[in-house]
Amino acid sequence: MKKYSIEFLGTFFLLLISGLADNPIAIGVGLAVLCYIGGHISGAHYNPAVSIAMVIRGEINKVECGKYIISQVLGAIAASFIYFVITDNVFEIQPSSDTTRIQFLIAEFIFTFLLVLTILFVATHPKLKGNQFYGAAIGLSVMTSQYSIGEISSSALNPAISLGPALFNILNGEGSNMSLAFSPYYITITIISGVFAAYLFKFYLKDNN
């Protein structure tokens, strides 16, 4: 239960920081802090794409992954509610209006790949396991992504960050909303990217061994 509650809280604060700060440095530093809070308890995934990659990596099983994802999505819904209470606005995740669908999908794929690959190499590689810099590396990868594609695709890199606001906006009476419209694209491309990163990591790990 502790693992799932940490995944809930971590995703909750990740979305809330992202929405309220809207600042790459704050988001990166915030994620680094959250990684140090939950890394020794749940692995600090806070992201369904990461959890699925961890199944492929062999760090968790499929049942645990399902529970992680439920916890993450619930955390994102709760954060969307608190964001609404604080700001009186709904939190929306969508690409820039100047960005084509192909551009936004490529951007999300590449930088989700960077994030998941960073997590796998820095936090799970046998030669680096137990290090104390993993949180900083993960936070920096997200900060880099925010600076690179924040104005293109919003740099979600995370199915829960897209799905949580979409579901809350439905519960809040918004019905069809922009987060909901783009959520299938965010979910699909980030999961595909995470899976690709996981198998590439296994290739490098096997080759290294």
PyMOL commands that set and color helices and strands:
alter all, ss='L'
color gray80, all
select helices_A, chain A and resi 2-21+24-38+48-57+62-87+101-124+134-153+159-171+178-208
alter helices_A, ss='H'
color red, helices_A
deselect
rebuild
show_as cartoon
